[in-house]
Amino acid sequence: MKIKKIIPSLLALAVIPAFAAATDATPKRVGPVSYYGALHTSGGKIIGAKNNQEAVLRGMSLFWSDATGRPYYNKNVISWAAQNLPMDVFRFAMGITYYDSDGGTSNKLDGSYAYSSAPDGYAGIIDKMVEAAIENDIYIILDWHSHRAYDGSEKSLSKSFFSEMAQKYKDVPNIIWEVFNEPTGSYNDWSQIKSYASDVIGGIRSAGNKNLALVGTPNWSQMGQCGGVSGENIGYVFHFYAGTHSVGQYGGAVTSCKNGGNAVFITEWGTTTADGKGDANTSASSSWTDFMEQNKISNCNWSLRQKVTTIGNASEEGSALFAGDKALITQAALSAASYTNSGTFVKSYLTSHATDWASKYAATLKSGSCSFKATTVKETAGSVASSLNSGCTYTSSDESVVSNTGAIGKAGF
């Protein structure tokens, strides 16, 4: 597939942010990050730092970063999903030590996939995923995917991780921090969750990073409580699985949290029962997608993987996007893939609410006789001069991508 170049305008594009020294990546298309910038909060809203407009993002969560999920942690997958689902945001569900959904210690991740035992191995993976987010101009949620994050040793590890990442990617607007996935079991105490989150987010802020930070809520992030974490630009996490959790039972807690002046982000939702198995409950899922749209709540569906895995004794996941038993890691394989019933529902939801980010962004730059609509061309086209209006002078913020006269240099915008 040939790389395409999206050119919203050649006018006044000197708004492309400077990225951290850890990466030289630049956007190759126009997405929500160019439009909103880094995400902040204003009362119960998530807003763009560039324009103070309320942001509503829709996307996917990757599966645990284990042997099953890891194949999807690659740039081919992210680029394909950004363009074809399409997704505005994706979630990096980084496994720490244990799988146990009750906060226990009986089911360990393989040491080579657990952040606690192989932190150095994650540095390159995170870098590649941040680059993929930048190149596709979408958001990435760095998720501490744990049920026991304020455990003493894990809390220390978490504080170090987020402080290091915040310093490394200080000027990257694409990043959202999720400091606690799903508190549960012995780790449900809201006062301790708040204390943990305040400490970890304090480290992020000390590194000079003001990007949105998200805090998991009690009982598998089902919003038993919310609010009260110290600091700015903080949101609270809600999770649901439509086959287990109904809007009637849980929706009130979400709206109460928002109406109380607290931003909410649904970083994980599924169409199935809470164990991820079985088939999609499309009726209940539709009730939830309607709820999310009505209340302008950003969200990520669980999860971007194939239904069946032959690794270990893992069972089928009806909540998976793709049918079959093979990991899909090339754009050709992804384009030819079959969807599960859940995947069909989710793709329809994402497609029907897709945003033309290039046109929205172009509209912010210049109006009048010398402006033109967002134009997408192949890199091999050579020139976009035909889109320029006679008698107008245009200036490019990056002449290596498009010159002032409209000549195409390389992929970008």
N, C-alpha and C positions, 0 to 999 in steps of 0.2 A: 504494500500500500504506500503510495507516495505521500510524503509529508506535505501538508497543506499550510499555507500561510494565511492568517487572518489579519486584515488591515482595517481597523475601525476608522482610521483617519490618519493622515500624515501631519495633522496639525497639533501642535502643543502637546506632544506625547512625553514631555520631560517629567512624567509623574511615576515612571517605573521605579520601584524602590531599590535601594542598595541592599544586597543580600549579604549574609554573614560570610566571613572569609572561608568557612568550611565548604562552600559550594560556589561554583561559577555559573550555576544554572540561571537561565532567564526564561520568561514565558514564551511559548511558541504558539499560543492561541489566547483568546480573550475569555476569561471566566469571571467568577464572582469576586476573586481577590482584587483584580484591577478595579472593579466597581466599588467594592466596600472598603478595601484595605483591611488592616487588622481588625478583629472583632472586639468590641467592648460591650458594656451594658449600660442601660439607662432605665432604672426602675425594673419593671418586669420584662423589658425588651432587650434583645440582643441587637446591637446596632453596628454599622460600619464606621470606623474611625475617620474615614475620608469624607463621608457625606452625612453622618448622623442618621441615616435611614435604617429602618428596621430590616434586619436580614432574616430571610427564611431559606434555609439550605436543606437539600435532600440528597441522600447518598447511601453508601453501604459501609458496613463494618466488615473488615477482614475477619476470618476465623482466628482462633488462638494461633500464636506464632510458633506452633509445634510442627511435627512432621507432616500433618495433614494440611495445615494452613500455610506453612512457609512457602510452598511453590507459588502462591498468589502474591507474595510480597516481592513483586518485581515490576519494573517500569512498563513492560509490555501490557501487563494486566491493567495497571492504573490508567495508562493512556487510552486503551481500548474502552474501559468503563466510563471514563470522562466524556468520551465522544459518542458512545453508542447506547449507554443505558438511558440517559446520561446522568452522571453524578456530579454534585457540587462539592462534596466532602467525602472523605473516607477515614476510617478509624483503624489505627495500628494497635491491635489488641495484644499487647506484649505480655506473654506469660512470665510470671515471676518465679514461683517455686512449686505451688500446688494447684491442682484442678479443683479440689473439694469445694462444692457449692455451699457447704455448711460452715466454711471457715476452718475446717479441720486440716489434718496433716497426713492423711492415709493414702493419698493419691498424688504422687509427685510427677511433675513433668520430667521427661528425659533430660538429664543434665546438660546435654548439648543444646537444648532449646530453651532452657530456663535462664532468665536474665540473672538470677542470683548466683548461678554457678558459671555462667559464660557471658559476663557483661561485655568483654572486649569483642566478642563475636557479633554483638548487636550494633556496634558503632557504624560499620559499613552498611548494614541493612537499613538503619535509620537514615543515614545520609542519602542512600539511593531513593528511599521513599519520600524524603523531603524534596529531593531534586525532582521526583516525578510530580509532586504537588505543585512545585514552582513552574515546571515546564508546561503543565496543564492548567495552571492558574486556578487551582482549586485548593480547598482547605484540607489539612491533615490533623486528625486528633491523635495525639500521643497519649495512649491509654495505659495506665498502670493497672493491668487486668488481673486484679487480685480481689479476694474476699476477706482479706485480713491485713490490710495495709498499715494499720496503726499498731500491729505487733512490734515490739521493741526493735528487733534486728531488722525487720523489713522497713520500718519507718525510717531508720537511719539510712538504709539503702535508697529508699525513695527520695529522701531529701537531697542526697548527693546526686542522684540521677537528674532530678528536675533542675537543680541549680546548675549542673554542668550543661544540660541541654539548653537552658535559658540563656546561658552565656554564649554557647556555641552558635545558637540561632537567634541571637538577640534582635536582629533587624529583619527577620523573616516574618511577614505578616500572615503567611499561610497557616501558621501553627496555632492549634488549640490544645490546651493542657487539660487532661482528665486525670486527676490525682488519685482517685479511688473508684474502682469499677463498681463493685456491689458489696457493700458492708452486709455481713450476715453472721449468724451464730453468736459467738462470743465477741464479735466486733460490730455490734449493732448500737452501741452506746453513743447517742447523738452528741453528748458533750465531748467525748473523746474523739469522735469523727471530726467535729469542729476544731478541736485543738490541733489534731494532726494536720487538717487541711490548712489551717492558718499558718502553721509552721512551714509546711512545704511551699505554699503559695508565697509566703514571705521570702523564701529563698529565691523563687522565680523573680519576684519584684526587685530584690536586692541586686540581681544581675542586670537590671535595667529593662526587663521585658514586661510590658503591660497587656499582653494578649489575654483573651478570654481564658479563664481557668474554671473547670467544672468539677463539682464535688458530688460523689455518690451519696445516696440517701439510704436510710435504714431499710432492712428487709429486702435485699436484692434490688436496691434502688427503686422501691415502689412508693417513695415519697411519704413515708410515715411522718417525717418532719423535714423542714427546709428552712433556710435562712440563718443568719447569725455568724457566718464565717467572716472573720475580719479581713478588710482589704477592699480593693476596687476591682471591677470587671470580673465578678464571680457569678457563676450560674450553678444551677442544681440539676442533678441527673434524675431522669425517670426512665424506667425500663418496663416493657410489657410484652407478653406473648398472647396474641388475640384469642387463642384457644383456651387459655386459662384465666386471663384478666380481662374483664369487661369494662367498657367505657363507663357504664353505670356504677360500677364498684369503685373505680379508681380515678375517673376523670375529674371528679370534684376536688380531689387532693391536688391535682396538677393546676387547675384553675385557681384554687385558693392560694397556692404558692405564688403564682404569677400576679394575682390581684393584690398580694401582700407586698409587691414591689421586688420580687425575686425572679430573675430570668431562669427559664427552664430549657434544657436541651435533652431530647430523647436520643441518647447515643446508641441504644440497642432496642430493637423491636422485632418481633417475629410474627409470622402468620399462623404458627402452629401452637401446640401446647408448650409449656415452659421448658420441657426437656428437649425441645427441638425436634422431636420425632413426629411420626404421623403425617397427616396431610394438612394442607392449608385450610384454615377456616376463613373462607373469603368473605362471608357475610360479616363476621365480627371484625375482620381486618378492615373492611370498608368503613365500618363505624369508626374505627380508630383513625384511618387516613382522613376521613371527613373532620374528625375532631382536631387533628393536627393542623389541617388547613384553616379551619375556622378560628383556631387560637394562635395561628402563626408560629408554630413550634417547629424548629429545625430537627432533623431526625436522620438516623442511620439504620438501615435494615440489616438484620443478622441472617445469613452471612454470605460473603463472596467466596464460594467454594463449590465443589461437586458434591452430590448427594451421598455417594458411597465411597468409603475409603477401605483399602485393603491393609492399612497399617494397623498393627496390633489387633485389639479386639473391639475397636471403635464401631459403633452401630450406625445405621443410616440416619441422616439428618434431613428430615422433610423440609426444614427451614432453609436448606441450602438453595442457592440461586440456580445451579445447573444440575441437570440429570446426569446419570452415568457414574462411572467409577474411575475416571481418569482425570488427573489434574490438567487444567487448561492454561497453558502458560505462553502460548503464541497468539498473535492477533488473528491468525487464520483459524486456529482451533476455537478461539472464543467466538468468532463470527459464525462458525458452523455449528456451535453447541446447541443442544436442546435444553429447554428449561424445565424445571420441576413446576408443579402447579403453583407453588409459592413464588418461584422465579417469574412465572408468567404474570402473576398478580403484581409483583413488585416492579417489574419492567413497565407494565402498563401505567402504574402510579407515577413512576419517575418520568416516563415519556410524556404523559398528559400534563405534567406540571413543569416541563422543561422551560428554561428561561433563555431567551436570545441575549446572552450577555454582551456579545459584540455590539449589537445595536443599542443596548442600554448604555454601554460605555461610550460609544461614539456620540450619542446624544448629549453627553456631558461636556464634550470638548469644544464644539464650535457650531454655531448656527448661521444661517444666511446663505448667500449665493455661492460661497466658496467651500461649503461643507459638502460631504457626500456620505451615503449610507455605508455601513460596514460591508466590506467586500472580501470574499474568501476566494483565493486562487491557489493553484498548484505552484510549488516552488519552481517548477520548470517553465512557468508561463513567461518568465523573462521581464515582464513589466506590467504595472497597473496604470500606466499613463492614460489609458482610455477612460479611467474613472475620474480623472482630474478635469476640472472645469476650466475652459479657456479664459484667459485673462486673470487667473488667480495664481498666486505664488504660494507654494507649499513648503513646509519645513518638516523634516523627519528627526525624531529624537534619537534614532539609531540607524545611521546610514548604511551600516553593514547588513541590515535587514531590508530596508527600502530607502533608496536615495531620495533627495529632494525633487528629482524629476520623475520618480516612480519606478526606477529600475529595481528589480528584485535581486537581493544578494544571497540571503539564506533564510531558513525557516524562522519565523518569529512574527511579530506584529508591530 
